[in-house]
Amino acid sequence: MNILFYRYGSICEPDIIAGFEELGNRVSEITLEIYNKETTPLEGLTALKEELLSHPYDFVFSVNFYPFISEVCNIFHIRYICWTVDSPVMELYSDCIKNPWNRIFLFDKAQYEEFHPQNPDCIFHLPLASNPARWRSVIQSASEADCRKYTGAVAFVGSLYTEKCPYDRLTGAPDYLRGYLEGIMEAQSKIYGCYFLEELLSDSVVDSFRACMPGFYTPLETFRRDDRAATAQIYLCAKISATERVRTMRLLGARYPVSLYTASDTIGIPVKNCGPVKTLTEMPLVFRHSKINLNITAKAIRTALPLRVFDVLACGGFLLTNYQSELADCFTIGSDLDCYTCEEELLDKTEYYLTHDAERREIAHNGLETVSKYHNYPERLLTMLSLAYGLSTED
């Protein structure tokens, strides 16, 4: 098939292209958003329209959902296939989600359950994947010096979210509102595998929060407005993630050598700030050569596994992650990776795996084998295309 890929620069885009090509497809690309982050929807629409008028394609693909792509494909009567890798994706609240030429794949079951009723025949659940062959090539070509550079006990790659937490703009909020929000955020941070924030946000709480939040998210006129979801997913989840990541780094750093690869401010946190790493050439070396790789899933990802889980395992790294309800759907806990459900369990398992090298290596090996066999891009994309063209149905 001929595929037109509208790109914005996601880490997984090259692997998806390689996966499509491995299945025998031809992929063309629109890349203006990669080089110009200020690209407007009108500019993207124009580029897409001109390409569809110039060449025949079987479908248009993108990572995450673009309403303007959906509208253009609806006019051209060509399938628009997209796959979310983030949460929230506020564009999913667009009325365009109902277009019949959409084939929308959502990586988070909670995301799927929220939006599937809007277009039941065209919205599907599909977990993420990785590309072990590409990571293996990077790891095998690394010098001994690079391998030593990224060898360590406990490692975390990523932002602490402290520099990008919109909740911190809250101004003039009455004490009762701050107290209530802090209470439910603390409760949510303690519970893994169950998302309940939105259930605890009454209309009056949402109204009060919106009134105290400068620049509160305002959807376009063609979007379905859901201020409760926006409050929880954009603001509260970001604050929980920032608080949880800082607290986890303090907890582990006070007891074990922790290498934090980040651009976030770590002043006062007892970790070694190694600075950010290059995603394609340095990050896989961290994953492979750290004894324990830590994953702390952003709270806006309500049930799913983030890309980090698949990539750590695809690099042959050992992963210790917070529990997510979809974890056992993809992996065998304790055999492919391990997880924690509270701070005490995180400390216990960190201590255990730092002192049980053989078991840790065996689990890392099993995780790599599982990703290589079941969670690679050709396998995942084959499932996607089968569902998109009605050749199979979801379980």
C-alpha distance (Angstrom), angle and dihedral (degrees) to the residues before:
residue distance angle dihedral
M1 . . .
N2 3.80 . .
I3 3.80 110.8 .
L4 3.80 128.3 -169.0
F5 3.82 110.0 -154.0
Y6 3.82 116.6 -159.7
R7 3.81 103.8 -156.3
Y8 3.79 135.5 -164.7
G9 3.81 100.1 173.3
S10 3.81 106.0 -88.7
I11 3.81 114.9 167.7
C12 3.80 91.1 -119.7
E13 3.82 98.0 51.5
P14 3.84 96.9 90.5
D15 3.81 90.3 49.6
I16 3.79 92.0 49.6
I17 3.80 90.4 50.4
A18 3.81 90.2 49.8
G19 3.80 89.5 48.5
F20 3.80 93.3 51.8
E21 3.81 90.6 48.2
E22 3.80 92.2 48.5
L23 3.80 86.8 57.7
G24 3.82 89.0 56.3
N25 3.80 100.0 -98.8
R26 3.80 129.3 133.9
V27 3.81 116.4 -128.1
S28 3.81 127.4 -159.0
E29 3.79 121.2 -175.7
I30 3.79 140.7 -142.7
T31 3.81 104.1 -158.5
L32 3.80 106.5 168.7
E33 3.85 92.6 115.4
I34 3.79 91.0 55.8
Y35 3.79 91.5 60.8
N36 3.80 99.0 31.5
K37 3.80 114.9 39.7
E38 3.81 89.1 -176.4
T39 3.82 92.2 64.8
T40 3.81 108.7 140.2
P41 3.80 124.7 -137.4
L42 3.81 88.2 -113.0
E43 3.81 91.2 56.1
G44 3.77 91.1 47.2
L45 3.80 91.3 47.0
T46 3.80 91.3 50.8
A47 3.81 92.9 50.1
L48 3.80 91.5 47.8
K49 3.81 93.8 47.5
E50 3.79 93.0 49.5
E51 3.80 92.0 49.3
L52 3.81 93.0 49.3
L53 3.80 90.6 49.1
S54 3.81 91.2 49.9
H55 3.81 102.0 45.3
P56 3.81 137.7 24.0
Y57 3.80 117.2 -112.2
D58 3.78 133.5 179.3
F59 3.78 93.7 -147.0
V60 3.80 144.7 -15.7
F61 3.80 118.4 -121.4
S62 3.81 134.3 -164.3
V63 3.77 140.1 165.9
N64 3.83 106.0 -113.3
F65 3.80 122.7 1.7
Y66 3.80 124.5 -63.4
P67 3.83 114.5 -169.1
F68 3.82 93.0 -157.8
I69 3.82 91.3 54.1
S70 3.79 89.0 50.9
E71 3.80 91.3 51.6
V72 3.81 93.9 48.2
C73 3.80 92.4 47.4
N74 3.78 90.2 48.4
I75 3.80 89.4 55.5
F76 3.82 92.9 46.4
H77 3.83 92.4 43.3
I78 3.79 91.5 -127.1
R79 3.77 125.3 134.8
Y80 3.79 117.1 -100.8
I81 3.80 109.8 -154.3
C82 3.80 119.1 -172.8
W83 3.78 135.7 168.2
T84 3.79 123.7 -156.2
V85 3.80 119.8 -137.0
D86 3.82 97.2 168.9
S87 3.77 139.4 59.8
P88 2.90 129.1 -120.1
V89 3.79 101.1 32.4
M90 3.79 99.9 176.6
E91 3.82 91.3 -172.6
L92 3.81 86.5 75.4
Y93 3.80 87.1 74.8
S94 3.81 88.6 66.4
D95 3.80 117.5 113.5
C96 3.82 85.4 -125.0
I97 3.78 89.2 78.1
K98 3.82 86.5 81.3
N99 3.80 94.9 59.9
P100 3.83 111.2 124.3
W101 3.82 94.6 -135.4
N102 3.80 92.1 60.9
R103 3.78 121.3 107.5
I104 3.80 102.2 -175.2
F105 3.81 120.4 -174.7
L106 3.81 116.6 -164.8
F107 3.80 120.7 -162.9
D108 3.81 95.6 -157.1
K109 3.82 119.0 67.8
A110 3.79 90.8 -149.3
Q111 3.80 88.8 53.0
Y112 3.81 88.6 48.1
E113 3.81 93.6 49.2
E114 3.80 90.5 49.7
F115 3.80 96.9 50.8
H116 3.81 105.6 25.6
P117 3.84 93.4 84.7
Q118 3.82 88.8 60.3
N119 3.83 91.5 66.4
P120 3.83 109.9 1.2
D121 3.81 97.5 -179.8
C122 3.80 94.7 49.6
I123 3.81 107.2 39.9
F124 3.81 122.9 79.8
H125 3.80 140.8 172.8
L126 3.81 117.3 -118.3
P127 3.84 126.2 165.5
L128 3.79 120.7 -138.0
A129 3.82 127.3 -100.8
S130 3.81 143.4 -163.5
N131 3.80 142.3 -137.0
P132 3.83 109.8 -118.9
A133 3.82 93.1 177.4
R134 3.81 93.1 60.0
W135 3.80 93.6 46.3
R136 3.82 90.8 46.8
S137 3.80 90.3 55.1
V138 3.82 91.4 53.0
I139 3.80 93.2 46.4
Q140 3.80 94.9 47.4
S141 3.81 92.9 49.5
A142 3.82 94.4 51.0
S143 3.79 119.1 111.5
E144 3.79 122.5 -117.9
A145 3.79 88.7 -111.3
D146 3.80 91.3 55.7
C147 3.78 91.3 47.9
R148 3.81 90.7 52.4
K149 3.79 90.9 45.9
Y150 3.78 92.6 59.6
T151 3.81 98.0 38.4
G152 3.79 114.2 113.6
A153 3.79 148.6 129.5
V154 3.82 107.5 -103.3
A155 3.79 121.8 8.5
F156 3.77 135.5 -176.3
V157 3.80 122.8 -175.0
G158 3.77 116.7 -163.2
S159 3.77 149.6 53.5
L160 3.79 123.1 -51.6
Y161 3.84 86.0 -143.3
T162 3.80 89.7 -132.6
E163 3.80 91.1 117.3
K164 3.81 94.3 50.0
C165 3.78 105.9 40.7
P166 3.82 110.5 129.4
Y167 3.80 91.6 -171.9
D168 3.80 88.0 74.6
R169 3.82 89.6 70.2
L170 3.82 89.3 70.9
T171 3.81 107.5 127.0
G172 3.79 134.5 -179.4
A173 3.79 93.2 7.3
P174 3.82 113.6 160.6
D175 3.79 116.0 -114.4
Y176 3.80 93.3 -110.9
L177 3.82 91.3 56.6
R178 3.80 94.6 48.2
G179 3.78 90.9 45.0
Y180 3.79 93.3 50.1
L181 3.80 94.3 46.4
E182 3.79 92.5 46.4
G183 3.79 89.3 50.1
I184 3.79 96.3 52.6
M185 3.80 91.9 42.3
E186 3.80 90.5 52.9
A187 3.80 90.2 48.8
Q188 3.81 92.2 49.3
S189 3.81 91.4 48.7
K190 3.81 89.9 57.6
I191 3.80 95.9 51.1
Y192 3.80 120.6 72.7
G193 3.79 122.1 -167.8
C194 3.80 96.5 21.6
Y195 3.80 123.9 81.7
F196 3.80 114.5 -162.8
L197 3.81 107.4 148.1
E198 3.78 96.7 110.6
E199 3.80 92.4 50.5
L200 3.80 88.8 60.3
L201 3.80 95.8 50.8
S202 3.80 110.7 92.9
D203 3.78 121.4 -163.4
S204 3.80 90.2 -105.7
V205 3.82 92.8 52.1
V206 3.81 91.2 48.8
D207 3.81 91.2 48.0
S208 3.81 91.3 50.1
F209 3.79 92.2 47.0
R210 3.80 92.7 48.9
A211 3.81 90.5 51.0
C212 3.82 91.1 54.0
M213 3.79 98.0 42.6
P214 3.82 113.4 86.1
G215 3.80 110.8 -139.1
F216 3.80 94.2 10.2
Y217 3.80 109.5 -167.6
T218 3.79 110.7 -82.3
P219 3.80 116.4 -170.2
L220 3.77 124.3 -142.5
E221 3.80 117.6 -94.0
T222 3.79 90.5 -103.4
F223 3.83 91.6 56.0
R224 3.78 126.8 91.5
R225 3.80 106.3 -115.2
D226 3.81 117.4 -130.0
D227 3.79 110.1 165.0
R228 3.80 92.0 174.0
A229 3.81 92.1 58.7
A230 3.82 90.9 43.5
T231 3.81 92.1 50.7
A232 3.78 92.6 50.3
Q233 3.79 101.9 37.6
I234 3.81 102.4 35.6
Y235 3.80 101.3 34.4
L236 3.80 114.2 17.0
C237 3.81 96.6 38.6
A238 3.80 91.3 50.6
K239 3.81 90.7 51.7
I240 3.80 92.1 47.8
S241 3.80 90.5 49.8
A242 3.81 92.5 50.7
T243 3.79 93.2 47.2
E244 3.80 93.2 45.1
R245 3.80 94.6 48.9
V246 3.80 94.3 48.7
R247 3.79 91.6 45.7
T248 3.82 91.8 48.4
M249 3.80 92.3 49.6
R250 3.81 90.6 50.0
L251 3.79 91.7 47.5
L252 3.80 96.3 49.4
G253 3.79 96.9 33.7
A254 3.79 91.8 57.4
R255 3.82 89.9 59.9
Y256 3.82 109.6 25.7
P257 3.81 139.8 29.3
V258 3.81 103.9 -89.4
S259 3.80 122.9 -172.5
L260 3.80 111.1 -158.7
Y261 3.81 115.8 -164.8
T262 3.77 103.2 -161.5
A263 3.79 147.6 116.6
S264 3.81 90.0 -136.5
D265 3.79 122.1 111.5
T266 3.83 109.8 -96.6
I267 3.81 100.1 176.4
G268 3.81 108.0 146.3
I269 3.80 93.9 14.7
P270 3.84 113.1 113.5
V271 3.80 97.5 -129.2
K272 3.78 136.1 103.6
N273 3.80 106.7 -105.2
C274 3.80 103.8 -148.3
G275 3.80 93.7 177.3
P276 3.79 124.6 -122.6
V277 3.81 121.1 -40.8
K278 3.78 129.7 -142.5
T279 3.78 107.0 -99.1
L280 3.79 99.0 -139.7
T281 3.81 102.1 36.8
E282 3.81 109.9 22.9
M283 3.79 106.8 27.3
P284 3.84 93.9 65.9
L285 3.81 89.5 54.6
V286 3.80 90.1 54.7
F287 3.79 90.1 50.3
R288 3.79 94.1 48.0
H289 3.79 99.6 43.2
S290 3.81 102.8 38.5
K291 3.79 115.2 93.6
I292 3.81 91.8 -139.8
N293 3.80 125.6 20.9
L294 3.76 112.4 -162.1
N295 3.80 124.0 -147.4
I296 3.80 119.2 -166.3
T297 3.80 106.3 -177.5
A298 3.80 116.2 -140.1
K299 3.81 107.6 -110.0
A300 3.80 93.0 -125.1
I301 3.82 86.1 69.0
R302 3.75 92.7 79.4
T303 3.82 105.1 -175.8
A304 3.82 108.2 -9.7
L305 3.79 135.6 93.2
P306 3.81 114.4 -110.2
L307 3.79 121.4 -130.2
R308 3.82 89.0 -101.5
V309 3.82 91.3 71.2
F310 3.80 93.5 56.4
D311 3.81 94.2 41.6
V312 3.82 95.8 51.2
L313 3.80 90.8 51.5
A314 3.82 92.2 43.5
C315 3.82 88.1 57.4
G316 3.79 91.1 54.1
G317 3.80 91.8 -108.9
F318 3.78 127.5 145.3
L319 3.81 112.2 -113.6
L320 3.79 130.6 -155.4
T321 3.79 108.7 -176.2
N322 3.77 138.8 171.4
Y323 3.79 112.5 -99.3
Q324 3.80 117.6 -91.8
S325 3.80 123.3 -178.0
E326 3.83 92.3 -122.0
L327 3.80 93.1 52.3
A328 3.81 96.2 94.8
D329 3.81 91.0 46.7
C330 3.80 89.8 68.7
F331 3.80 106.7 23.1
T332 3.78 143.7 28.6
I333 3.79 106.5 -114.3
G334 3.79 111.1 -131.6
S335 3.80 92.0 19.0
D336 3.85 106.0 54.7
L337 3.81 96.4 21.5
D338 3.77 137.9 -27.7
C339 3.78 135.0 -118.5
Y340 3.78 142.3 -160.7
T341 3.79 131.1 -142.0
C342 3.80 100.3 -168.0
E343 3.80 140.6 15.2
E344 3.81 93.2 -97.6
E345 3.80 91.2 54.5
L346 3.81 90.5 47.3
L347 3.80 90.6 55.3
D348 3.80 93.5 44.6
K349 3.80 93.9 50.0
T350 3.78 93.6 43.9
E351 3.80 89.5 54.8
Y352 3.79 91.6 45.3
Y353 3.80 98.2 50.2
L354 3.79 94.0 42.9
T355 3.80 87.8 59.9
H356 3.82 100.2 38.0
D357 3.79 103.7 64.6
A358 3.81 98.8 165.7
E359 3.79 94.3 51.2
R360 3.78 91.7 45.2
R361 3.81 91.8 51.7
E362 3.80 92.1 47.4
I363 3.81 91.4 53.0
A364 3.81 91.0 48.4
H365 3.82 89.6 51.1
N366 3.80 91.4 49.7
G367 3.80 91.5 49.1
L368 3.79 91.4 52.3
E369 3.79 91.2 49.6
T370 3.80 92.2 49.8
V371 3.80 94.2 49.2
S372 3.82 91.4 45.2
K373 3.80 92.3 52.0
Y374 3.80 104.3 35.8
H375 3.80 111.4 12.7
N376 3.81 104.7 47.5
Y377 3.79 122.1 121.0
P378 3.84 99.9 -109.2
E379 3.82 90.2 54.3
R380 3.79 93.1 46.2
L381 3.81 94.2 44.8
L382 3.79 91.6 48.5
T383 3.80 88.1 57.0
M384 3.80 89.6 47.1
L385 3.79 94.6 52.0
S386 3.79 92.3 45.1
L387 3.81 90.7 54.7
A388 3.81 93.6 41.0
Y389 3.80 91.5 55.1
G390 3.80 96.6 39.3
L391 3.80 94.7 -111.1
S392 3.79 92.4 128.1
T393 3.79 138.6 12.0
E394 3.77 132.9 -131.4
D395 3.79 119.5 -97.5
